Every structure is written in C-alpha cells, then in structure tokens.
Amino acid sequence: MSEISRDSLYAEPHSTIGDFVFDENVANVFDDMIRRSVPGYGSIINMLGVLTGQYAQANTVCYDLGCSLGAGTLAMRRFVVQPGTRIIAVDNSPAMVNKCRQNIVRSNLTAPVEILCEDITRIPLEPASVVAINFTLQFVPPEERQGLIQGVNDALVPGGILVISEKLAFDDPAEEQAQVELHHAFKKLNGYSDMEIAQKRTALENVLIPDTEQTHRERLKTAGFAHHHVWFRCFNFASMIAYK
Ligand code: GEK
C-alpha cells in the first residue's frame, strides 16, 4: 500500500446518517479505517498469505472475494509460487477496484493477478484451491449467502480451502452487549471518538448484517465442506477455515 490517509469520515456530527457505501471517500481512507476498526486485521491478512502458500495448487485459481484495496490479494501474491496458479480479486465498488489496481501495479511481486469489478454472487468461479472472503459475506444479502458459499464449495478442487472472516452476532443478548462494548473500547483505544463510533454504527445498521457462529457453521456444513474450524477470534470478530 502507498500513502495511508486517516479516516475521519464520521468525526463531525451529521444531521442525518445515510447507509454506508463503499464510495471514493471510503476507498481513500479504507486502509486506516479497517486497521483501526477490525481487531486482528493485520494478523488475518498475513496468515491468509501463509495459508495460501500452504494450500494453493498448481494450475488453479486463488480468489480474493471482496478484495477492497487488495491487502489480502497482495498477501496471497507474496506466497503463490505454484506453476500456473493465478489470483483473481473481485469487488463491486469501482472506487475500491481502481485503487486496488494501482496497489497491484505498484507491487513488485510477480504471480499473475486479475482484478474484476463484479458482484461476487454473480460471477462463475473457475476451479480454485484457495478462496478468501475476508469481512465481505456480512455485506451480501442474507438470502444470497448460502448460494455463494455453495458456489465456492463447488469450485474448490479436492484439498482446497475457504478462509472466511466475519463480524459475528450472538444469540445471548448479554454476550452480544459485552462483545460490542469490547469492540467499541478497542475502537476508542485506536483514536475513534464515541460520536464517530455511534455514527458509523448507525451507517452500518442496514448494510452490515452479521450472522452467528452457529449460522456460519451450518451454512458451511450444508454447502458440503468436509470440516471447518475457527482459527482466529477477538471480541465479535472471527476467521474460519473450511476444508473441501
Ligand atoms: C480486506 N477483504 O481488506 N460483490 C463484490 N464485492 C462486494 C459485495 C458484492 N456483492 N458486497 C460488498 N463488497 C477486504 C475487506 S471490506 C470489509 C473487505 C469492510 C465489497 C465492498 O465493496 C468492500 O470493498 C468489501 O466488500 C468489504 O481484507 O469494509 O468491513
């Protein structure tokens, strides 16, 4: 990544707060926003690279679905050495895709990368060995999530993996409240004010719809994954690996 601009999109009081959109304003500060908002983001990105090195197979595709600025794509690219393996990064925000293209061109890594400005629920997937859906399923309409995960399982070759990271909801209201409070304390520690946190929360309310861990587990099972487990968790954020 090149220059990192500080996220102050919700630092001033807004009279009305519209739904959060991945436009140019967000793309310009996204790297700072996600690092200060998602606990463990840097570790998850780095380990996505390591997992890609372990599971990528020759002559298959590694997908980064919901690639934003390409942090995951670059981590994958660092570790792809298998012959004939390509990375395909997909996002449906033109602002994100434009900046992602610049980040990929600037890097001096060599594994082939294709970047598509498409809806991840609408693209046919090629035979794949590693698929990453990093903090993106939560933005897909709930009724389309099973179909997407089913499509990923169908596209994976034997021995392939899906790495899926998400914000989680909890059935137990007391746990939900405690985890949200911990997450807000984390954001405050990273320099966001109470007002910024509250305004961003309102903006995301109808846009980011988290599932419970149980819902994720059932969806992966229904899609036919042989087994899966959580490999990272902090507050209401988790990342899972699902094995074909
Ligand atoms: C990272 N993975 O840095 N099709 C394609 N893209 C979509 C769709 C869709 N249906 N819905 C949302 N997006 C990245 C972070 S951010 C997470 C992912 C966050 C895209 C959207 O445009 C945005 O770029 C991304 O998913 C979600 O590891 O903002 O918390």
Residues whose N, C-alpha, C, O or C-beta is under 5 A from the ligand:
A	BS01	GEK	F22 G66 C67 S68 A71 G72 V90 D91 N92 S93 M96 E118 D119 I120 T121 N134 F135 T136 F139 V140
